[in-house]
Amino acid sequence: MVRSSAIAIPKASRPEHVRENAAAADIVLAAEDLAELDRAFAPPTRPRPLEMI
């Protein structure tokens, strides 16, 4: 997680999925990648409740 104010709660229903989630911690994104993600998925400007699915 890039922002210290955010957390992720990944779903893992199989051991393989747990390993995939753990491997994601090793991914390093360049500043350009992060900027592109922010353009596509704008960070919230204020606190808001979690959406329930």
CHARMM internal coordinates of N, CA and C (Angstrom, degrees):
IC EDIT
DIST 1 N 1 CA 1.4394
DIST 1 CA 1 C 1.5269
ANGL 1 N 1 CA 1 C 108.84
DIST 1 C 2 N 1.2774
ANGL 1 CA 1 C 2 N 114.92
DIHE 1 N 1 CA 1 C 2 N 130.32
DIST 2 N 2 CA 1.4574
ANGL 1 C 2 N 2 CA 120.53
DIHE 1 CA 1 C 2 N 2 CA -177.54
DIST 2 CA 2 C 1.5251
ANGL 2 N 2 CA 2 C 111.52
DIHE 1 C 2 N 2 CA 2 C -80.00
DIST 2 C 3 N 1.3018
ANGL 2 CA 2 C 3 N 115.86
DIHE 2 N 2 CA 2 C 3 N -40.36
DIST 3 N 3 CA 1.4690
ANGL 2 C 3 N 3 CA 120.06
DIHE 2 CA 2 C 3 N 3 CA -177.54
DIST 3 CA 3 C 1.5281
ANGL 3 N 3 CA 3 C 109.55
DIHE 2 C 3 N 3 CA 3 C -94.65
DIST 3 C 4 N 1.3131
ANGL 3 CA 3 C 4 N 115.85
DIHE 3 N 3 CA 3 C 4 N 126.48
DIST 4 N 4 CA 1.4585
ANGL 3 C 4 N 4 CA 119.13
DIHE 3 CA 3 C 4 N 4 CA -177.31
DIST 4 CA 4 C 1.5254
ANGL 4 N 4 CA 4 C 112.58
DIHE 3 C 4 N 4 CA 4 C -69.69
DIST 4 C 5 N 1.3319
ANGL 4 CA 4 C 5 N 117.89
DIHE 4 N 4 CA 4 C 5 N -13.74
DIST 5 N 5 CA 1.4641
ANGL 4 C 5 N 5 CA 120.41
DIHE 4 CA 4 C 5 N 5 CA -179.12
DIST 5 CA 5 C 1.5280
ANGL 5 N 5 CA 5 C 112.36
DIHE 4 C 5 N 5 CA 5 C -90.39
DIST 5 C 6 N 1.3203
ANGL 5 CA 5 C 6 N 117.83
DIHE 5 N 5 CA 5 C 6 N 4.80
DIST 6 N 6 CA 1.4645
ANGL 5 C 6 N 6 CA 121.72
DIHE 5 CA 5 C 6 N 6 CA -178.37
DIST 6 CA 6 C 1.5237
ANGL 6 N 6 CA 6 C 109.71
DIHE 5 C 6 N 6 CA 6 C -119.99
DIST 6 C 7 N 1.3174
ANGL 6 CA 6 C 7 N 114.90
DIHE 6 N 6 CA 6 C 7 N 151.00
DIST 7 N 7 CA 1.4567
ANGL 6 C 7 N 7 CA 119.75
DIHE 6 CA 6 C 7 N 7 CA 175.48
DIST 7 CA 7 C 1.5268
ANGL 7 N 7 CA 7 C 108.38
DIHE 6 C 7 N 7 CA 7 C -129.78
DIST 7 C 8 N 1.3007
ANGL 7 CA 7 C 8 N 116.34
DIHE 7 N 7 CA 7 C 8 N 158.27
DIST 8 N 8 CA 1.4621
ANGL 7 C 8 N 8 CA 121.79
DIHE 7 CA 7 C 8 N 8 CA 175.91
DIST 8 CA 8 C 1.5217
ANGL 8 N 8 CA 8 C 107.97
DIHE 7 C 8 N 8 CA 8 C -121.28
DIST 8 C 9 N 1.3021
ANGL 8 CA 8 C 9 N 115.17
DIHE 8 N 8 CA 8 C 9 N 138.06
DIST 9 N 9 CA 1.4564
ANGL 8 C 9 N 9 CA 120.80
DIHE 8 CA 8 C 9 N 9 CA 175.79
DIST 9 CA 9 C 1.5253
ANGL 9 N 9 CA 9 C 106.33
DIHE 8 C 9 N 9 CA 9 C -121.01
DIST 9 C 10 N 1.3357
ANGL 9 CA 9 C 10 N 116.92
DIHE 9 N 9 CA 9 C 10 N 88.21
DIST 10 N 10 CA 1.4583
ANGL 9 C 10 N 10 CA 119.31
DIHE 9 CA 9 C 10 N 10 CA -176.83
DIST 10 CA 10 C 1.5257
ANGL 10 N 10 CA 10 C 112.13
DIHE 9 C 10 N 10 CA 10 C -75.77
DIST 10 C 11 N 1.3033
ANGL 10 CA 10 C 11 N 114.79
DIHE 10 N 10 CA 10 C 11 N 146.28
DIST 11 N 11 CA 1.4569
ANGL 10 C 11 N 11 CA 120.38
DIHE 10 CA 10 C 11 N 11 CA 175.35
DIST 11 CA 11 C 1.5274
ANGL 11 N 11 CA 11 C 108.07
DIHE 10 C 11 N 11 CA 11 C -88.67
DIST 11 C 12 N 1.2992
ANGL 11 CA 11 C 12 N 116.46
DIHE 11 N 11 CA 11 C 12 N 137.95
DIST 12 N 12 CA 1.4545
ANGL 11 C 12 N 12 CA 120.95
DIHE 11 CA 11 C 12 N 12 CA 177.26
DIST 12 CA 12 C 1.5226
ANGL 12 N 12 CA 12 C 107.97
DIHE 11 C 12 N 12 CA 12 C -144.03
DIST 12 C 13 N 1.3198
ANGL 12 CA 12 C 13 N 115.20
DIHE 12 N 12 CA 12 C 13 N 109.94
DIST 13 N 13 CA 1.4627
ANGL 12 C 13 N 13 CA 119.50
DIHE 12 CA 12 C 13 N 13 CA -178.34
DIST 13 CA 13 C 1.5288
ANGL 13 N 13 CA 13 C 112.90
DIHE 12 C 13 N 13 CA 13 C -103.17
DIST 13 C 14 N 1.3382
ANGL 13 CA 13 C 14 N 115.82
DIHE 13 N 13 CA 13 C 14 N -7.48
DIST 14 N 14 CA 1.4637
ANGL 13 C 14 N 14 CA 120.18
DIHE 13 CA 13 C 14 N 14 CA 179.31
DIST 14 CA 14 C 1.5321
ANGL 14 N 14 CA 14 C 109.22
DIHE 13 C 14 N 14 CA 14 C -137.38
DIST 14 C 15 N 1.3143
ANGL 14 CA 14 C 15 N 118.50
DIHE 14 N 14 CA 14 C 15 N 151.85
DIST 15 N 15 CA 1.4705
ANGL 14 C 15 N 15 CA 120.18
DIHE 14 CA 14 C 15 N 15 CA 177.74
DIST 15 CA 15 C 1.5350
ANGL 15 N 15 CA 15 C 112.51
DIHE 14 C 15 N 15 CA 15 C -54.48
DIST 15 C 16 N 1.3234
ANGL 15 CA 15 C 16 N 117.02
DIHE 15 N 15 CA 15 C 16 N -37.11
DIST 16 N 16 CA 1.4722
ANGL 15 C 16 N 16 CA 120.64
DIHE 15 CA 15 C 16 N 16 CA 178.72
DIST 16 CA 16 C 1.5257
ANGL 16 N 16 CA 16 C 110.46
DIHE 15 C 16 N 16 CA 16 C -61.15
DIST 16 C 17 N 1.3153
ANGL 16 CA 16 C 17 N 116.65
DIHE 16 N 16 CA 16 C 17 N -39.83
DIST 17 N 17 CA 1.4513
ANGL 16 C 17 N 17 CA 120.94
DIHE 16 CA 16 C 17 N 17 CA -179.93
DIST 17 CA 17 C 1.5312
ANGL 17 N 17 CA 17 C 110.75
DIHE 16 C 17 N 17 CA 17 C -67.15
DIST 17 C 18 N 1.3160
ANGL 17 CA 17 C 18 N 117.63
DIHE 17 N 17 CA 17 C 18 N -36.76
DIST 18 N 18 CA 1.4650
ANGL 17 C 18 N 18 CA 121.60
DIHE 17 CA 17 C 18 N 18 CA 176.08
DIST 18 CA 18 C 1.5278
ANGL 18 N 18 CA 18 C 109.70
DIHE 17 C 18 N 18 CA 18 C -60.84
DIST 18 C 19 N 1.3272
ANGL 18 CA 18 C 19 N 117.07
DIHE 18 N 18 CA 18 C 19 N -44.36
DIST 19 N 19 CA 1.4733
ANGL 18 C 19 N 19 CA 121.06
DIHE 18 CA 18 C 19 N 19 CA 178.86
DIST 19 CA 19 C 1.5279
ANGL 19 N 19 CA 19 C 110.92
DIHE 18 C 19 N 19 CA 19 C -63.45
DIST 19 C 20 N 1.3345
ANGL 19 CA 19 C 20 N 117.59
DIHE 19 N 19 CA 19 C 20 N -41.19
DIST 20 N 20 CA 1.4724
ANGL 19 C 20 N 20 CA 121.02
DIHE 19 CA 19 C 20 N 20 CA 178.22
DIST 20 CA 20 C 1.5289
ANGL 20 N 20 CA 20 C 110.54
DIHE 19 C 20 N 20 CA 20 C -62.66
DIST 20 C 21 N 1.3327
ANGL 20 CA 20 C 21 N 116.79
DIHE 20 N 20 CA 20 C 21 N -43.22
DIST 21 N 21 CA 1.4631
ANGL 20 C 21 N 21 CA 120.21
DIHE 20 CA 20 C 21 N 21 CA 178.74
DIST 21 CA 21 C 1.5316
ANGL 21 N 21 CA 21 C 110.56
DIHE 20 C 21 N 21 CA 21 C -62.46
DIST 21 C 22 N 1.3190
ANGL 21 CA 21 C 22 N 117.63
DIHE 21 N 21 CA 21 C 22 N -42.81
DIST 22 N 22 CA 1.4571
ANGL 21 C 22 N 22 CA 121.25
DIHE 21 CA 21 C 22 N 22 CA -179.95
DIST 22 CA 22 C 1.5273
ANGL 22 N 22 CA 22 C 111.03
DIHE 21 C 22 N 22 CA 22 C -64.58
DIST 22 C 23 N 1.3258
ANGL 22 CA 22 C 23 N 118.14
DIHE 22 N 22 CA 22 C 23 N -38.38
DIST 23 N 23 CA 1.4604
ANGL 22 C 23 N 23 CA 122.20
DIHE 22 CA 22 C 23 N 23 CA -180.00
DIST 23 CA 23 C 1.5267
ANGL 23 N 23 CA 23 C 111.33
DIHE 22 C 23 N 23 CA 23 C -65.52
DIST 23 C 24 N 1.3142
ANGL 23 CA 23 C 24 N 117.71
DIHE 23 N 23 CA 23 C 24 N -26.89
DIST 24 N 24 CA 1.4632
ANGL 23 C 24 N 24 CA 121.06
DIHE 23 CA 23 C 24 N 24 CA -179.82
DIST 24 CA 24 C 1.5237
ANGL 24 N 24 CA 24 C 111.58
DIHE 23 C 24 N 24 CA 24 C -62.68
DIST 24 C 25 N 1.3267
ANGL 24 CA 24 C 25 N 118.38
DIHE 24 N 24 CA 24 C 25 N -24.47
DIST 25 N 25 CA 1.4657
ANGL 24 C 25 N 25 CA 121.49
DIHE 24 CA 24 C 25 N 25 CA 178.98
DIST 25 CA 25 C 1.5205
ANGL 25 N 25 CA 25 C 111.86
DIHE 24 C 25 N 25 CA 25 C -65.53
DIST 25 C 26 N 1.3217
ANGL 25 CA 25 C 26 N 117.76
DIHE 25 N 25 CA 25 C 26 N -18.81
DIST 26 N 26 CA 1.4659
ANGL 25 C 26 N 26 CA 121.63
DIHE 25 CA 25 C 26 N 26 CA -179.16
DIST 26 CA 26 C 1.5269
ANGL 26 N 26 CA 26 C 113.01
DIHE 25 C 26 N 26 CA 26 C -87.97
DIST 26 C 27 N 1.3164
ANGL 26 CA 26 C 27 N 117.94
DIHE 26 N 26 CA 26 C 27 N -5.77
DIST 27 N 27 CA 1.4625
ANGL 26 C 27 N 27 CA 121.53
DIHE 26 CA 26 C 27 N 27 CA -178.95
DIST 27 CA 27 C 1.5243
ANGL 27 N 27 CA 27 C 109.33
DIHE 26 C 27 N 27 CA 27 C -75.73
DIST 27 C 28 N 1.3311
ANGL 27 CA 27 C 28 N 116.24
DIHE 27 N 27 CA 27 C 28 N 131.30
DIST 28 N 28 CA 1.4611
ANGL 27 C 28 N 28 CA 122.11
DIHE 27 CA 27 C 28 N 28 CA 177.34
DIST 28 CA 28 C 1.5238
ANGL 28 N 28 CA 28 C 107.56
DIHE 27 C 28 N 28 CA 28 C -117.83
DIST 28 C 29 N 1.3233
ANGL 28 CA 28 C 29 N 116.19
DIHE 28 N 28 CA 28 C 29 N 123.68
DIST 29 N 29 CA 1.4612
ANGL 28 C 29 N 29 CA 120.92
DIHE 28 CA 28 C 29 N 29 CA -179.68
DIST 29 CA 29 C 1.5256
ANGL 29 N 29 CA 29 C 109.90
DIHE 28 C 29 N 29 CA 29 C -102.96
DIST 29 C 30 N 1.3195
ANGL 29 CA 29 C 30 N 115.94
DIHE 29 N 29 CA 29 C 30 N 141.07
DIST 30 N 30 CA 1.4610
ANGL 29 C 30 N 30 CA 121.45
DIHE 29 CA 29 C 30 N 30 CA 176.69
DIST 30 CA 30 C 1.5260
ANGL 30 N 30 CA 30 C 109.10
DIHE 29 C 30 N 30 CA 30 C -74.23
DIST 30 C 31 N 1.3259
ANGL 30 CA 30 C 31 N 115.88
DIHE 30 N 30 CA 30 C 31 N 161.14
DIST 31 N 31 CA 1.4638
ANGL 30 C 31 N 31 CA 121.21
DIHE 30 CA 30 C 31 N 31 CA 179.44
DIST 31 CA 31 C 1.5252
ANGL 31 N 31 CA 31 C 111.06
DIHE 30 C 31 N 31 CA 31 C -56.16
DIST 31 C 32 N 1.3329
ANGL 31 CA 31 C 32 N 117.21
DIHE 31 N 31 CA 31 C 32 N -36.86
DIST 32 N 32 CA 1.4663
ANGL 31 C 32 N 32 CA 120.71
DIHE 31 CA 31 C 32 N 32 CA 179.26
DIST 32 CA 32 C 1.5268
ANGL 32 N 32 CA 32 C 111.00
DIHE 31 C 32 N 32 CA 32 C -64.76
DIST 32 C 33 N 1.3251
ANGL 32 CA 32 C 33 N 116.63
DIHE 32 N 32 CA 32 C 33 N -39.22
DIST 33 N 33 CA 1.4685
ANGL 32 C 33 N 33 CA 120.93
DIHE 32 CA 32 C 33 N 33 CA 178.09
DIST 33 CA 33 C 1.5258
ANGL 33 N 33 CA 33 C 110.43
DIHE 32 C 33 N 33 CA 33 C -63.75
DIST 33 C 34 N 1.3377
ANGL 33 CA 33 C 34 N 116.53
DIHE 33 N 33 CA 33 C 34 N -44.46
DIST 34 N 34 CA 1.4580
ANGL 33 C 34 N 34 CA 120.54
DIHE 33 CA 33 C 34 N 34 CA 179.98
DIST 34 CA 34 C 1.5219
ANGL 34 N 34 CA 34 C 111.14
DIHE 33 C 34 N 34 CA 34 C -64.28
DIST 34 C 35 N 1.3246
ANGL 34 CA 34 C 35 N 117.32
DIHE 34 N 34 CA 34 C 35 N -39.35
DIST 35 N 35 CA 1.4647
ANGL 34 C 35 N 35 CA 121.16
DIHE 34 CA 34 C 35 N 35 CA 178.35
DIST 35 CA 35 C 1.5214
ANGL 35 N 35 CA 35 C 110.40
DIHE 34 C 35 N 35 CA 35 C -64.21
DIST 35 C 36 N 1.3267
ANGL 35 CA 35 C 36 N 117.20
DIHE 35 N 35 CA 35 C 36 N -40.90
DIST 36 N 36 CA 1.4669
ANGL 35 C 36 N 36 CA 120.72
DIHE 35 CA 35 C 36 N 36 CA 178.70
DIST 36 CA 36 C 1.5320
ANGL 36 N 36 CA 36 C 110.69
DIHE 35 C 36 N 36 CA 36 C -64.56
DIST 36 C 37 N 1.3203
ANGL 36 CA 36 C 37 N 116.90
DIHE 36 N 36 CA 36 C 37 N -41.42
DIST 37 N 37 CA 1.4685
ANGL 36 C 37 N 37 CA 120.08
DIHE 36 CA 36 C 37 N 37 CA 176.87
DIST 37 CA 37 C 1.5302
ANGL 37 N 37 CA 37 C 111.15
DIHE 36 C 37 N 37 CA 37 C -63.50
DIST 37 C 38 N 1.3364
ANGL 37 CA 37 C 38 N 117.16
DIHE 37 N 37 CA 37 C 38 N -40.24
DIST 38 N 38 CA 1.4633
ANGL 37 C 38 N 38 CA 120.29
DIHE 37 CA 37 C 38 N 38 CA 177.92
DIST 38 CA 38 C 1.5260
ANGL 38 N 38 CA 38 C 111.62
DIHE 37 C 38 N 38 CA 38 C -64.50
DIST 38 C 39 N 1.3243
ANGL 38 CA 38 C 39 N 117.09
DIHE 38 N 38 CA 38 C 39 N -33.96
DIST 39 N 39 CA 1.4740
ANGL 38 C 39 N 39 CA 119.61
DIHE 38 CA 38 C 39 N 39 CA 176.46
DIST 39 CA 39 C 1.5254
ANGL 39 N 39 CA 39 C 110.72
DIHE 38 C 39 N 39 CA 39 C -69.15
DIST 39 C 40 N 1.3072
ANGL 39 CA 39 C 40 N 116.63
DIHE 39 N 39 CA 39 C 40 N -40.40
DIST 40 N 40 CA 1.4640
ANGL 39 C 40 N 40 CA 120.67
DIHE 39 CA 39 C 40 N 40 CA -177.95
DIST 40 CA 40 C 1.5191
ANGL 40 N 40 CA 40 C 112.19
DIHE 39 C 40 N 40 CA 40 C -75.78
DIST 40 C 41 N 1.3342
ANGL 40 CA 40 C 41 N 116.54
DIHE 40 N 40 CA 40 C 41 N -34.67
DIST 41 N 41 CA 1.4648
ANGL 40 C 41 N 41 CA 122.29
DIHE 40 CA 40 C 41 N 41 CA -177.42
DIST 41 CA 41 C 1.5266
ANGL 41 N 41 CA 41 C 107.63
DIHE 40 C 41 N 41 CA 41 C -133.13
DIST 41 C 42 N 1.3039
ANGL 41 CA 41 C 42 N 115.64
DIHE 41 N 41 CA 41 C 42 N 83.54
DIST 42 N 42 CA 1.4669
ANGL 41 C 42 N 42 CA 120.63
DIHE 41 CA 41 C 42 N 42 CA -174.05
DIST 42 CA 42 C 1.5273
ANGL 42 N 42 CA 42 C 111.17
DIHE 41 C 42 N 42 CA 42 C -57.52
DIST 42 C 43 N 1.3319
ANGL 42 CA 42 C 43 N 116.60
DIHE 42 N 42 CA 42 C 43 N 133.05
DIST 43 N 43 CA 1.4677
ANGL 42 C 43 N 43 CA 119.70
DIHE 42 CA 42 C 43 N 43 CA 176.70
DIST 43 CA 43 C 1.5309
ANGL 43 N 43 CA 43 C 109.64
DIHE 42 C 43 N 43 CA 43 C -63.77
DIST 43 C 44 N 1.3186
ANGL 43 CA 43 C 44 N 118.31
DIHE 43 N 43 CA 43 C 44 N 149.18
DIST 44 N 44 CA 1.4661
ANGL 43 C 44 N 44 CA 119.78
DIHE 43 CA 43 C 44 N 44 CA 178.65
DIST 44 CA 44 C 1.5312
ANGL 44 N 44 CA 44 C 110.65
DIHE 43 C 44 N 44 CA 44 C -65.32
DIST 44 C 45 N 1.3205
ANGL 44 CA 44 C 45 N 115.31
DIHE 44 N 44 CA 44 C 45 N 149.38
DIST 45 N 45 CA 1.4594
ANGL 44 C 45 N 45 CA 120.45
DIHE 44 CA 44 C 45 N 45 CA 179.97
DIST 45 CA 45 C 1.5215
ANGL 45 N 45 CA 45 C 111.77
DIHE 44 C 45 N 45 CA 45 C -97.13
DIST 45 C 46 N 1.3426
ANGL 45 CA 45 C 46 N 116.46
DIHE 45 N 45 CA 45 C 46 N -7.59
DIST 46 N 46 CA 1.4589
ANGL 45 C 46 N 46 CA 120.74
DIHE 45 CA 45 C 46 N 46 CA 179.84
DIST 46 CA 46 C 1.5282
ANGL 46 N 46 CA 46 C 108.15
DIHE 45 C 46 N 46 CA 46 C -153.09
DIST 46 C 47 N 1.3124
ANGL 46 CA 46 C 47 N 117.79
DIHE 46 N 46 CA 46 C 47 N 160.24
DIST 47 N 47 CA 1.4758
ANGL 46 C 47 N 47 CA 119.58
DIHE 46 CA 46 C 47 N 47 CA 175.95
DIST 47 CA 47 C 1.5214
ANGL 47 N 47 CA 47 C 110.45
DIHE 46 C 47 N 47 CA 47 C -61.69
DIST 47 C 48 N 1.3007
ANGL 47 CA 47 C 48 N 116.04
DIHE 47 N 47 CA 47 C 48 N 144.25
DIST 48 N 48 CA 1.4568
ANGL 47 C 48 N 48 CA 119.87
DIHE 47 CA 47 C 48 N 48 CA 175.89
DIST 48 CA 48 C 1.5252
ANGL 48 N 48 CA 48 C 108.88
DIHE 47 C 48 N 48 CA 48 C -149.89
DIST 48 C 49 N 1.3344
ANGL 48 CA 48 C 49 N 117.21
DIHE 48 N 48 CA 48 C 49 N 153.03
DIST 49 N 49 CA 1.4575
ANGL 48 C 49 N 49 CA 119.18
DIHE 48 CA 48 C 49 N 49 CA -178.32
DIST 49 CA 49 C 1.5243
ANGL 49 N 49 CA 49 C 111.73
DIHE 48 C 49 N 49 CA 49 C -67.53
DIST 49 C 50 N 1.3202
ANGL 49 CA 49 C 50 N 115.32
DIHE 49 N 49 CA 49 C 50 N 155.56
DIST 50 N 50 CA 1.4566
ANGL 49 C 50 N 50 CA 120.06
DIHE 49 CA 49 C 50 N 50 CA 177.07
DIST 50 CA 50 C 1.5031
ANGL 50 N 50 CA 50 C 110.63
DIHE 49 C 50 N 50 CA 50 C -68.34
DIST 50 C 51 N 1.3251
ANGL 50 CA 50 C 51 N 116.17
DIHE 50 N 50 CA 50 C 51 N 142.66
DIST 51 N 51 CA 1.4596
ANGL 50 C 51 N 51 CA 120.09
DIHE 50 CA 50 C 51 N 51 CA 175.77
DIST 51 CA 51 C 1.5206
ANGL 51 N 51 CA 51 C 109.23
DIHE 50 C 51 N 51 CA 51 C -78.65
DIST 51 C 52 N 1.2816
ANGL 51 CA 51 C 52 N 116.62
DIHE 51 N 51 CA 51 C 52 N 140.93
DIST 52 N 52 CA 1.4623
ANGL 51 C 52 N 52 CA 121.49
DIHE 51 CA 51 C 52 N 52 CA 176.97
DIST 52 CA 52 C 1.5296
ANGL 52 N 52 CA 52 C 108.28
DIHE 51 C 52 N 52 CA 52 C -100.12
DIST 52 C 53 N 1.3237
ANGL 52 CA 52 C 53 N 115.79
DIHE 52 N 52 CA 52 C 53 N 131.42
DIST 53 N 53 CA 1.4698
ANGL 52 C 53 N 53 CA 118.88
DIHE 52 CA 52 C 53 N 53 CA 178.98
DIST 53 CA 53 C 1.4985
ANGL 53 N 53 CA 53 C 109.95
DIHE 52 C 53 N 53 CA 53 C -113.08
END
COOR INIT
IC SEED 1 N 1 CA 1 C
IC BUILD
